[in-house]
Amino acid sequence: DVIGISLSNISLSGTISSSFSLLEQLRTLELGANSISGIVPDALANCTNLQVLNLSMNSLTGQLPDLSALVNLQVLDLSTNSFNGEFPIWVSKLSGLTELGLGENSFDEGDVLESIGDLKNLTWLFLGQCNLRGEIPASVFDLVSLGTLDFSRNQITGVFPKAISKLRNLWKIELYRNNLTGEIPQELATLTLLSEFDVSRNQLTGMLPKEIGGLKKLRIFHIYHNNFFGELPEGLGNLQFLESFSTYENQFSGKFPANMGRFSPLNSIDISENYFSGEFPRFLCQNNKLQFLLALTNNFSGEFPGSYSSCKTLQRFRISQNQFSGSIPAGLWGLPNAVIIDVADNGFIGGISSDIGFSVTLNQLYVQNNNFIGELPVELGRLTLLQKLIASNNRLSGQIPKQIGSLKHLTYLHLEHNTLEGPIPPDIGMCSSMVDLNLAENSLTGDIPDTLVSLVTLNSLNISHNMISGDIPEGLQSLKLSDIDFSHNELSGPVPPQLLMIAGDYAFSENAGLCVADTSEGWKQSITNLKPCQWFDNRDNL
């Protein structure tokens, strides 16, 4: 007799046959992680010797049949399908269950079953994202064997349950994306096995109890997008297993725990959008595991620690909108795995190092609104994956490097409000993905390169407040421009009529040599104060 069928994750498709009911001795049926569709046949209830039924991660639909006859079931995992209809109240009759997964389905909206508390042997309860509402019933906190409790992504309400501290075997709490209120109780710290804690995206408030810092096994701690305030418990800095720490979008303030990351394999930290102040912690990359360092929009000040110079594991490095000063530490420009470097809106000085050429995976570089000086390094041309380069509002000087023309994926180039000089390099016309080009408020000279006509995706072009001369290329009319500004230059000759219709007079003002030719029908339809072009026949001047 067949007693077990395990066919998980082998790309099965089709439907579940009711013939399974003929296998009276079947104890295990595992068909998870396939592409099975259709309904669960009623006849499956005849497999009364089943101990493990796993149909998770498929495309099953319809209302679940009553499987309460499967009294020997220990594992029932029907999660991550498309079941609908009433939440299966019959599950509370399966008193032998140790694992129950019904999450990620489309059941009718309803309250959490009080009778779930009858499943006294449960160690794993996954009811995330299945349209549950109301408070978690008190009976759930009598399931003293529970290791995992997951009610995430529902509409759970009420105050954060203090009774959760009764579940001394809990190692994983997932309650994110609900409507919980109140504070984190200090009793939570009695759950000494707690490894993963996520209550993000609720309406929780208050200060974190200092006892939380004593949860020595914490590995994941996510409480972002709530209303917590005050200082973080200093003890969080002494954790030895912490991998992921996220507190963004709260109202935390004061100094950040100085030892955070010093003793743990920290991989990801996001403390953005709070009010942390003082020196930035030095040890977040102490163990060379850190990939995500996100600390934007706080009040950190002083110099950014040199200890990060060797943090070559960084993929996302964002410290914008703080009050940092001094130079960026040597080495932090050259991050071989970085996708984004964002140091904007601070008080940094010094230059952009030529080491930037080693950040070959870089997609976005934000350095605007600082006091950077010196030339843009030619090594920027090596960043062939770069899409956004924003360096406006600094004191950068020298010429725009022609090597920027190598950046075929560049969509945004903002260099406005610097002291750049020399011509606009014709090579920019090879940036075939360019959407937004802003070179305003510099000291650029020479002509507008004809090569800009090749930028077929260009939508916005601003070269105002420079010393650019010569004609405006007529071919720019063929581009899909919606925002242009050529004002405050030394341009001359006729304004292409289509550009005048797009932008109006102001975009061409303060160019003494510009004029409007009256041979076009287009310009006559718009009111213009630009002078008409005077066309003289040489014979009349003799």
N, C-alpha and C positions, 0 to 999 in steps of 0.2 A: 504494500500500500504506500502511496505517496504521502509523506508527512510534511514535506516542506517544498515551497517554490520560491526561489529568490532570483528575481529577474530585474533588479533595479538598475537604472541608468544604462540601458543598452539600446536606446532609441526605438523602443516598441511603440507601435501605433495601433489603431483599431479600437475595439470595445472589449469590455469584460464579459466573458461568456458565463451564462447561468449554469453551464456544465460543471463549474467548480464545485457546485453543491453536491455532486456525486462523489467527491473525494472526502468520504466521511472521517478519515483519520488525519486530514490536513490540520497541521498545527501552526504552520507559518506560511503566510502569503505576502510576499514583498514585491510590489510592482512600482515602487517609487521612482521619481525622476525619469519619466518617460513622456510619451505624447499620446497617452491613452485618453479617449474621449467617450462621450455617451454617459449613461447613468450607471449607478451601482445596482445590480440586479437584486430583487427581493430574495431570490433563492440563496444568496450568500449567507443568509441567516440560518441556513440548514447545516453549515459547517460548524457544528457546535463544539468541536474540539480545538478550534482556532485559539491560539494564544497570542499570535502576532499578526496584525493586519495593518499593512502600510501601503496606502495608495496615494501618498503625498506627492506633490509637484507633478501633477498631470493636468489634463484639461477636462476633467469630469464635471458634469452639470446635473441639473435637476435637484429634486428634493431627496434627501437621504432616506433610505428605507429604515424601518425599525430593526436594529440589530441587537436588541436587548437579550435575544436568545443565546448570544455568544457569551455565556456566563464564565467561560474559561479565559476570556481575553485579558491579557496583561498589558499589551501595547496596542493602542488604536491611534493611528496617525492618518488623518484624512486632510491635512492642511495643504494650503496652496493649490486649490482647485477653483472651480466656479460653481460650487454648490449654492443653492438658493432655498427659498422657503423658510419654514420655521426652524429655529435653532433646535437640534435634536435633544429633546428633554430626556429621552430614554437612556442617554449615556450614564446618568447617575445611578442606574440599576447595575452597572458593570462594576461591582464592588471590588473585583480583583485587579482593576487597572493600576498599573504603576506609571504609565505614560499616556497622556491624552493630548492630541494635537488636532484642533479644529480651526486654527487660525487661517487668515488669508482666504476667506470664502465670502460669499455675498448673501449670508442669511438675512432674514427680515430683522429690522431693528428691534431690540428687546433688552430686558434686564438680564444681568448675570444670574444664572440659576442658583438659588440658595442650596439646592440639593447637590451641587458640585462638592459641597463639604462632606457628603457621604462617602466620597472616594478616598478613604483614609490611607490607602497605600501609595497615593500619587507621589512620584518624585519629580515629574516633568509635566507642567501644565502650560500649553501654548494656545492662548485664545486671543492673540493679536489680530487686529484688523478683521473683525467679523461682525461689525455693527452692534456692539454691546453698548449699553448706556446705563446711567445710574451709578450707585455706589457698589464697591466690591463687598459682597455679603460677609458678615462676620464669620460665617462657617468656613470660609476659605482659610482663615488664619488658625484653624484647628488642624490643617493638613501638615502635621509636624514633620513629615518625611520629605516635604517639597525641597528640591534643590533649585529648580527653575520656576519662576513665576513671571508669565508674560501676558499682560493685558494691553500691550502697546497699540497705538493707532485706533483707538475706539473713542467713545464719548463718555468715558468714566468721569464721574463727578465726586464731590465731597472732599473732605480734608484728608491730607496724606495719612494713611492708617497707621496709628501708633502700634496697633496689634500685630503689625508685620514682624515685630521683634520676637513674637512667639515662635517664629519659624526658624529655629536655630540651625537648620541644615541648608538654608538658602545660600547659594553662591552666585545666583544670577537673578537680578530684578530688572524687568523691562516694563516700564510704565510710561514711556514717552508718547507724546502726541495724544494727550487726553485733556481733561479740564479740571485736574486736581488743584486744590487750593491749600492754604495753610503752610506750615513750616515743616522742615525735616526734623523729626523728634530725635533727641539725644539717644533714645533707646535703640535706634538703628545701629549704633556702635556696638551693641551686644551680638550682632551677627558676625561673628569672628571669621566665618568662612567666606564672607562676601568678596567676590572677585570682580563681578560686572554689575554696575549700577547706572541705569539710564532713566532719568525722569525729565528729559528735555521736553521743551514745548508744552509746558503746562502753565499754571498761574500760581506757582509756588512763590513764597516770599520769606522774609526773615533772614537771620544770620545762620550760617552753618554752625552746628554745635562743634566745639573744639574736639570732642571725643571722636569725630569722624576721622581725624588724623591718625587714630589708633587702629584703623581697619587695615592690618598689616598685609592682607592678601589682595588688596585692591589692584586690579589690572586695568580696568576700564572705568572711568568716572566721567559721566556726561550729564551736565545739568544746565545746558545752554537754553537760551530763550525762556527765561523765567524772570522773576522780580527779586532775586536774592540781593542782599546788600551787606555792607560791613567788610571786614577783612577775612581772608581765607585762613583756616586753621594752619598754624605753622607746621604741625605734624605731617601735613600732606607732603612736605618736602623731604620727609625721611622714609617714604615708602620705597620698598625694594623691588616691587614687581610691576610698577605702574608703566603702562604702555601708551595709553591714550587718555588725554585730559582735556575736557572741553567745557568752558564756562562762558562762552561768548553770549552777548546780548543779555547781560544782567546789570547790576549796579554795584558790583564789588568795588572797593576802594582801598586806599592805603598801600602798604608795601606788599609785594608778592613774596611768597615763601622762598627764602634765599637759596635753600638747598634742593629745590625742585629739580628732579632729574639726576641729581648727583649720585644716587645709589640705585637707580632703576634704569631699565632698558627703554627709555622714553622714545616713542616713535612719532607721536602726533600730539601737538598742543595747540589749542585755539582759545585764547583769552581775550579776543577782540571785543570792542564795544563795551568796555567797562570804564572804571575811573582809577585803575591802578596807577600809582605814582612812585617816585623815587628811582633808584637804580634798577636797571634791567637784570633779572637773574642770570648768573654766569654759567650754570651747569646743565642747561637743558640738553646740550649735545655731548655731555661728559662721556657717554658710553657709545658714541658714534653710531647711533641708531636713528637719529631724528630726521624725519622726512618732511614733516609739515610743521612750520613755525609761523603761527599767525597771531600777531599781537597788535593789529592795527586799531586805531581810535581808542587810545588811552592817554595817560598823562605821564608816561615814563620820561625821564630826563637824564642829562649827563651823556657821557660817551657810550656808544654801543660796545659791549665787552669784546676784547680781542680774543677771548677764548673760542669764539665762533669761526675764527680764521680757518681752522682745520675741519670744519663741519661739512665735508664734501658729500654727505648723504642727502643734503637738503634738496627737496623738490619744489616746495612752495615756501617762499621766504617773504613775509609781509609784515613790515613794522611801520607802515605809513601812519600819518596823523598822530604823532606823538610830539615830544619836545626834545628829541635827541640833538646833540651838538657834536662837534669834532668830526673826524674823518671816518669813513667806512673802514673797518679793519681790513688789512691786507689779506687777500685770500677770499673774501666774501663776494668779490666781483666774479671770481672764477669758480663757479659751482657746476661741475660737469653733468649733474643730473637735474638741475633746476628747470622748471617750467615757467615759473614766475618769480621775478625779483621786484619787490615793491618797497622802496624807501622814501616815497613821496611825502610831502607836507611835514617836513622836519626842519632842523637848522643845520644840516650836514654841510661841511666845507670840504675842500680838497677837490681832486679830479676824479673822473671816471677812469678807472685803471684799464690799461691795455689787457689785463687778465680777463676782461669781459669776453674776450675771444675764446676762452676755454669753456664758456657756458653754452655749449653747442646745442643743447636741447631747449634753449630758452624760447618761450612763446610770447611772453610779455615782460617788458622792462619799463618800470615807472620810477622816475627820479625827479619829477616836477616839484616846484615850490620848495627849493632848498637854496643853498648858496654855493653850489658846485661851480668850479672855475676850470680853466684849461680847455683843451680841444676835445672834440668828440673823437675817440680812438678809431683808427682805420680798421681795427680788429672787429668792429661791429659787423663788417661785411662777412664774417665767418658764421654769423648766426642765421643760417639759412632757413630755420623754422620760425623766425621771429615774425609776429603778426602786429604787435603794438609796441611802438617806441615813443614814450611821452617824456620829454625832457624840458618842458617849458618853464619859464619863470626861474631861471638860474642866472649865472654870469658866465656861461660858456662862450668861448671866443674861437678865433681861427675860422677855417673854412668847413663847410659841410663835406664830409669825406665822400668821394665819388663811389667808394666801395658799397655804399648803401644801395646802389643799383643792383647788387647781387641778391637782394632780399625779395625773392619772388612771392613770398607769402605776406609781405608787409601790407597791412590795411590802414593803419593809423600812424602818421608821422607828425608829431607835434614838437616843434623846436622854437615856438614863439617866445618873445620877451627874453632874449639873450643878447649877446653882443657879437653874433656871428657875422662874418664879412666874406667878401669875394662873391663869385657867381653862384647861382643855383646850378648844381652839376647836372648836365644833360642826362647823366646815367640814371637819375631818378625816374626817367621815362621808361626804364626797364623794370620798375616795381609794378608788375602787371596786375597785382591784386589791390592796388591802392584805392582807398575809398575817401580818406580824409587827410589832406595835406595842409599843414599850417606852419608857415615860416614867417609870420608877422612879427613886427617890432624887433628887427635886427638891423644890421648895417649892410645888407646884401646889395650887390651892384651887378651890372651887366644886364643882359636881355633875359626875357622869359624864354626858356628853351623850347624850341618847336617839338621836342620829344615828349613834352607833357600831353600832346595830342594823342599819344599811344595809350594813355591811362584810361581805358574804356570803362572801368568800374568807378572812376573818380566822381564823387558826389559833392565834395566840399573842397574849395581851394581858397586859401587866404595868404596873400603875400603882401598885405598892407604894411605901411609904416616902414619902408625900406628905401633904398636909393636905386631901384630897378628902373632901367631905361629901355628905349626902343619901342617897337610895336607890340600890341597884344595879338598873338597868333590867331588868325581867323578860324583855324581848325578846332579850337576849343569849343566852338559852337556845336560841334557834332557830339560832344560828351553829354552825359545825363547829369549835368550840374544843377544843383538846387540852391547852393549857397556859395557865393563868391565875394571876394573883397580885394580890389586892386588899388585902393585909395592910398593917398600919401606916399607917392613915389615920383618918378621923373619920366613916366611913360608918355608916349606921343603917338600921333596918328589916329586913325578912325577907331572908334569902339565897335567891335562886332555887334550888329544889331540884336542878335538872339541873346547875347550876354546882357545887353542893356535891358531887355525885356524881363530877364530872370531877376536881375538884382537892382535895377533902378540907378538913379544918379549917384547915390552916396557911395556905392561900391567903386566908383571911378573918380571921386572928388580929389581935389588937391594933386592933380596931375596937369600941370599947366599946358602940356602939349597935346592932350587928348581932345578929340572932337567927334562930332556925329555927322556922318555922311547922309545927305538928304535923298540919296538914290534908293533907299530901302523903304518898302512899305511898312515893315515891322516897327521901326522906331517912331513913325508918325503916330502910331496908336498909343504911344505912351508920352506922358508929359516929361520933357527933359530940359534942364537948365544948362546942359553942356553946350559949348559953342559949336556952331556948324563948321564943318570943314570948308576951307576956302580953296577951290580948285582953280588954278590959273593956267591958262593956255600960254605957253612960252611966247607964241607969236604976238599975244596981246601986250606982252611986257617989253617988246622991242621998241 
